[in-house]
Amino acid sequence: MQLDKKTFVGSQLKQICICIFLLLVSCRLFGGQSQSPTPTETDAIFELVTLGDAGGIQDGNLSAFLFRVLSEPNYIALDAGTVINGINVSLANNAFKYLELNKDKKLSLTGNILHHHIKGYLISHAHLDHVAGLLIAAPDDSNKPIYALKSVNQTMQDSYFNWKAWPNFTNRGIQPHLNKYQVIDLVPQQGLSLKNTQLKVTAFSLSHSVESTAFVIEYQNNLFVYFGDTGPDEMEKQGNLAAIWQYLAKQMQTKTLRGLVIEVSFDNQQPDNQLFGHLTPKWLLSELTYFYSLVEQKQQFQSMGVIISHIKYSLESGLDPRDKIQQELQQKNTLGFNFMLAKQGQRIIL
């Protein structure tokens, strides 16, 4: 039977469409990443600046981020392992290009950001790689609050702000109080507005070698989550991550989760009995798969960024742990999460 040109062309187009469809399905099933376009300045709501991306041992690049609503010039710090060096590296990378900087002529650009734009600290836990930058900057910092769970604030008071390890720059604990920082205890799963910002935070307890914290940050109908150090639920046996995933899934019925920062400290070769309250690519994907199963509108994950932090710096020669972790995440990324490894000095809009 002979086909006329119109029928032949139609048949060929149909076959091409089928091939394209199969290719897309193949990418989805076998680890291809379903990337959404990077938000533009007009589409984005939040800005995240990475002051420090690593978990131990590289001093000068320890866990710390700045976070703000793009409509205001005020940040909240998410942990503070590195502060001054992180600001300097971020300035060198033009991460504050879109920030309307305060013009205090008595201060450098770094000083202006520290004094006038960082309006407080959300501290997930008191380990040094999450607070060292705050402690070192304290003598020259401006007055601002420290927000943390009660146990975290107590550890900070007992271990650092005790006139032995460091002067007491807070309004609590051993006298004299220097009153640089107002210490505010967060109540788990109870929202609180963050002073001098448009943001609201809800804290959730995480399982680590000490109590750690996840911060669900909210602006209007937009959400962002910052996770401090955490082990997987299957190993920790406390269900803390499940509680957060369930809360977020419910919130996502009416709100948009723009993104999250979560740790992956080790690659998959790290034995489960040596995680010390941390995640690997295998365990993160397991947790995210459970989260995915809870959310009714799956398309929301296509535009949600998953920013990987706290990768342990390695002194061993060979493959960079960042490269290995990135490979392991993508190899099993069958649900198409938008993974991005945090990098010091980087600006991300969400």
Number of C-alpha atoms within 10 A of each C-alpha: 3 6 9 8 9 8 11 12 12 11 12 11 12 11 12 12 11 12 12 11 11 12 12 13 12 13 14 16 15 15 17 19 19 19 15 13 8 13 13 10 13 7 10 15 18 21 21 22 26 28 35 35 29 30 24 21 13 15 15 22 27 34 32 31 31 25 23 23 21 19 11 14 18 24 27 23 25 27 31 28 32 31 30 20 19 29 26 16 20 22 17 11 14 14 21 19 11 11 16 11 15 15 11 12 9 8 13 11 18 17 19 17 22 21 18 19 23 22 22 25 25 26 28 29 27 24 18 18 25 26 24 22 26 22 21 15 15 18 12 11 18 17 17 19 21 22 25 27 22 16 16 22 22 18 15 20 21 15 14 20 21 20 17 10 11 14 18 23 24 24 17 19 15 14 12 14 17 13 15 19 22 16 20 15 15 22 15 16 16 10 15 16 14 18 13 15 19 16 20 17 23 19 27 23 22 28 24 19 14 16 18 25 27 27 26 22 22 22 18 10 11 18 23 22 22 24 23 27 30 28 27 26 18 12 15 17 10 14 14 19 25 15 14 21 19 15 16 21 19 14 16 18 11 10 16 19 24 20 21 19 25 22 28 30 29 24 22 17 9 12 10 16 8 9 17 15 21 24 26 25 26 17 19 19 20 15 18 16 15 15 18 18 12 16 19 12 12 11 9 14 22 16 20 20 23 20 19 24 28 28 24 20 19 15 9 8 6 7 9 12 17 22 11 14 22 17 14 17 21 19 14 16 22 19 20 19 25 19 19 14 20 26 17 25 25 21 21 19 21 23
